[in-house]
Amino acid sequence: MNHWDVLIVGAGNAGLPCAIEAASLGLRTLLVEKDVRIGGCLHTTGGHLSAAGARRQQIAGIDDCVQWHLDDIDAITGGTHRDDIVRVAVEHAAEAVDWLDDNGFRFAPETPRIVYGHPPYRVARSYYGPDGGLSLLEVFSRLIDEQVSSGRLEVWTDSPLIDLEAGPSTINGQPQVAAATVLRRGTETRVAADAIVLATGGFAADADLFEAIEGFPLVSAAHPTDTGDGLVLAQHLGAALQGEGKFLPTFGGLPHPTTPGRVQWEDRPVLTTPERAPWEIYVDASGHRWVREDAESIDTKERALVDQVPDLVFWTIFDDRGRRESVPMVVGWSPQDIAEKANDRAGVYSAASIAELARTAGIDPPGLQATIDQYNRAVAVGRDDAFGREFLPAPIAEPPFFAMRNHGIALLTYAGLDVDVTARVRRSDGQVFANLFAIGEAMGGAATHGHAILSGMTCTPAIVYGRLVARDLAQKASKQQAVAP
Ligand SMILES: Cc1cc2nc3c(=O)[nH]c(=O)nc-3n(C[C@H](O)[C@H](O)[C@H](O)COP(=O)(O)OP(=O)(O)OC[C@H]3O[C@@H](n4cnc5c(N)ncnc54)[C@H](O)[C@@H]3O)c2cc1C
């Protein structure tokens, strides 16, 4: 049997920095990854980070502090996040961003900036690289290679964790995990470690688990191997969940051209008002509007979607003038692209009449007609009594008419393993495992986002907690060495 100082499960946004830090502090570290390559969500994520007080922000002359970041988070989530975890993440965020900076991270030149895809912070404190998550992976991969060369780190890809074994004894009265079983390229391998860190991501690639825990049908942009394995295995040992009931979808994704239940993130609609004033209306399957389309904050629309549209499906409806004159609705598409893709690309429809459009798109025809009549009257008088919309540029009256089918999408899962502030997994009976940790999305997005979505507040806490847990373990190991006879 292998024995390691620390076993880290999952080589993604949280597991990679954890492994780098653990090995560089001298711990014999094993990193196991289910996928055939490392990176997890870093292959798709935007990789936005947020940090108050990072060096780059200071150089740009932006005044900011930890307290402002905490206050902004509080205002956006309405206090629905885990205050203790957010405080740790925010207090160490600048250090994490500076560490990336020290290690050659390529920042996109426009960063730090205010990002409007999520409720905006008061100052520019979001950072990312030109290649999104891949820019982070570029740095992590190099540092991982260095630690592998040092002999302190071993990485097993294509090697999923398949079992966790509860320890027969306790450590200082706390339950412990004794060993893990890893399917190393098809062979069951038992691994013992002084500590096990679950960095297995969320479960937004498992539709059944997602519906059972988050309570919504899944349309996902998550990494395909993020199927909640760490969560399920820890639950077998009595681990509790946190963050249930707080899921918030990201606003709008077109159906994937070939794969049901997934979105194509590259073809995402831009439905954020500060970036693009909406010429369209949003309707549900009955043809009814359900939100003020020009709401300032995307948060208002995301919350309305979960509250008003249980299946999270909605259509944007516009006419030919809206197609020509509004800023194009989908990233990378021109107005001409919309016309060409209509009735060809999944989820994009056009027709000569509203009734025909509704039938083709799957919306109730009388319902849609009544809504458009009402909306056009609101445009004529310059007042939208139904929802208080203020941007009323033109009626929806010029054929052909267009509909784009959208679904609220899961970029991440909100429920996760309950942990204490040091990321040790907590059981349902309140006891905390002495040597089992959950970091990154495995601890649930709601820990840092509450019932909201904050710029950079999954990627940054994943890195922060990855490094802090490794330091905590290294410190404990050195203390044990000091007292050893
Ligand atoms: C399209 C998209 C855009 C996003 N944009 C942002 C953003 O800009 N900013 C932000 O903060 N957040 C963003 N997020 C969310 C954020 O990227 C993720 O929540 C975060 O990267 C997850 O990190 P992680 O390490 O917890 O999981 P991952 O990076 O997914 O890593 C988990 C790893 O565990 C592995 N694994 C799973 N099960 C096992 C097992 N049994 N054994 C071994 N390994 C296993 C997986 O294969 C995977 O490699 C975005 C997400 C998506 C999908």
The ligand as an SDF file (V2000), in Angstrom:
LIG
                    3D

 53 58  0  0  0  0  0  0  0  0999 V2000
  -17.9100   28.0530  -18.4500 C   0  0  0  0  0  0  0  0  0  0  0  0
  -17.5570   28.3910  -17.0320 C   0  0  0  0  0  0  0  0  0  0  0  0
  -17.1340   29.6610  -16.7210 C   0  0  0  0  0  0  0  0  0  0  0  0
  -16.8160   29.9690  -15.3940 C   0  0  0  0  0  0  0  0  0  0  0  0
  -16.3010   31.1880  -15.1160 N   0  0  0  0  0  0  0  0  0  0  0  0
  -15.8730   31.4560  -13.8600 C   0  0  0  0  0  0  0  0  0  0  0  0
  -15.1550   32.6520  -13.5830 C   0  0  0  0  0  0  0  0  0  0  0  0
  -14.8500   33.4250  -14.4850 O   0  0  0  0  0  0  0  0  0  0  0  0
  -14.7770   32.8910  -12.2940 N   0  0  0  0  0  0  0  0  0  0  0  0
  -15.0760   32.0350  -11.2650 C   0  0  0  0  0  0  0  0  0  0  0  0
  -14.7210   32.3270  -10.1190 O   0  0  0  0  0  0  0  0  0  0  0  0
  -15.7230   30.8770  -11.5120 N   0  0  0  0  0  0  0  0  0  0  0  0
  -16.0870   30.5570  -12.7760 C   0  0  0  0  0  0  0  0  0  0  0  0
  -16.6630   29.3510  -13.0470 N   0  0  0  0  0  0  0  0  0  0  0  0
  -16.7300   28.3590  -11.9630 C   0  0  0  0  0  0  0  0  0  0  0  0
  -15.3180   27.8540  -11.6320 C   0  0  0  0  0  0  0  0  0  0  0  0
  -14.5120   27.8330  -12.7920 O   0  0  0  0  0  0  0  0  0  0  0  0
  -15.3390   26.4550  -11.0450 C   0  0  0  0  0  0  0  0  0  0  0  0
  -16.2790   26.3790  -10.0110 O   0  0  0  0  0  0  0  0  0  0  0  0
  -13.9720   26.1080  -10.4680 C   0  0  0  0  0  0  0  0  0  0  0  0
  -12.9850   26.2420  -11.4570 O   0  0  0  0  0  0  0  0  0  0  0  0
  -13.9990   24.7040   -9.9390 C   0  0  0  0  0  0  0  0  0  0  0  0
  -12.7200   24.3670   -9.4840 O   0  0  0  0  0  0  0  0  0  0  0  0
  -12.5350   22.9640   -8.7790 P   0  0  0  0  0  0  0  0  0  0  0  0
  -11.0890   22.7490   -8.6130 O   0  0  0  0  0  0  0  0  0  0  0  0
  -13.3880   22.8820   -7.5860 O   0  0  0  0  0  0  0  0  0  0  0  0
  -13.1320   21.9330   -9.8400 O   0  0  0  0  0  0  0  0  0  0  0  0
  -12.4640   21.4920  -11.2320 P   0  0  0  0  0  0  0  0  0  0  0  0
  -11.5410   22.5140  -11.7450 O   0  0  0  0  0  0  0  0  0  0  0  0
  -13.5450   21.0450  -12.1230 O   0  0  0  0  0  0  0  0  0  0  0  0
  -11.5980   20.2520  -10.8080 O   0  0  0  0  0  0  0  0  0  0  0  0
  -12.1750   19.0830  -10.2910 C   0  0  0  0  0  0  0  0  0  0  0  0
  -11.3260   17.9320  -10.7970 C   0  0  0  0  0  0  0  0  0  0  0  0
  -11.6660   16.7690  -10.0410 O   0  0  0  0  0  0  0  0  0  0  0  0
  -11.6490   15.6720  -10.9390 C   0  0  0  0  0  0  0  0  0  0  0  0
  -12.4300   14.5780  -10.3540 N   0  0  0  0  0  0  0  0  0  0  0  0
  -13.7610   14.4660  -10.2420 C   0  0  0  0  0  0  0  0  0  0  0  0
  -14.0770   13.2980   -9.6520 N   0  0  0  0  0  0  0  0  0  0  0  0
  -12.9060   12.6580   -9.3860 C   0  0  0  0  0  0  0  0  0  0  0  0
  -12.5650   11.3970   -8.8100 C   0  0  0  0  0  0  0  0  0  0  0  0
  -13.4970   10.5300   -8.4000 N   0  0  0  0  0  0  0  0  0  0  0  0
  -11.2620   11.0660   -8.6950 N   0  0  0  0  0  0  0  0  0  0  0  0
  -10.2780   11.9080   -9.1430 C   0  0  0  0  0  0  0  0  0  0  0  0
  -10.5460   13.1040   -9.7180 N   0  0  0  0  0  0  0  0  0  0  0  0
  -11.8460   13.4770   -9.8320 C   0  0  0  0  0  0  0  0  0  0  0  0
  -12.2640   16.2330  -12.2020 C   0  0  0  0  0  0  0  0  0  0  0  0
  -11.9550   15.4220  -13.3030 O   0  0  0  0  0  0  0  0  0  0  0  0
  -11.6050   17.6110  -12.2630 C   0  0  0  0  0  0  0  0  0  0  0  0
  -10.3940   17.5770  -12.9690 O   0  0  0  0  0  0  0  0  0  0  0  0
  -16.9850   28.9980  -14.3610 C   0  0  0  0  0  0  0  0  0  0  0  0
  -17.4060   27.7240  -14.6810 C   0  0  0  0  0  0  0  0  0  0  0  0
  -17.6860   27.4070  -16.0110 C   0  0  0  0  0  0  0  0  0  0  0  0
  -18.1030   26.0040  -16.3310 C   0  0  0  0  0  0  0  0  0  0  0  0
  1  2  1  0
  2  3  1  0
  2 52  2  0
  3  4  2  0
  4  5  1  0
  4 50  1  0
  5  6  2  0
  6  7  1  0
  6 13  1  0
  7  8  2  0
  7  9  1  0
  9 10  1  0
 10 11  2  0
 10 12  1  0
 12 13  2  0
 13 14  1  0
 14 15  1  0
 14 50  1  0
 15 16  1  0
 16 17  1  0
 16 18  1  0
 18 19  1  0
 18 20  1  0
 20 21  1  0
 20 22  1  0
 22 23  1  0
 23 24  1  0
 24 25  2  0
 24 26  1  0
 24 27  1  0
 27 28  1  0
 28 29  2  0
 28 30  1  0
 28 31  1  0
 31 32  1  0
 32 33  1  0
 33 34  1  0
 33 48  1  0
 34 35  1  0
 35 36  1  0
 35 46  1  0
 36 37  1  0
 36 45  1  0
 37 38  2  0
 38 39  1  0
 39 40  1  0
 39 45  2  0
 40 41  1  0
 40 42  2  0
 42 43  1  0
 43 44  2  0
 44 45  1  0
 46 47  1  0
 46 48  1  0
 48 49  1  0
 50 51  2  0
 51 52  1  0
 52 53  1  0
M  END
$$$$
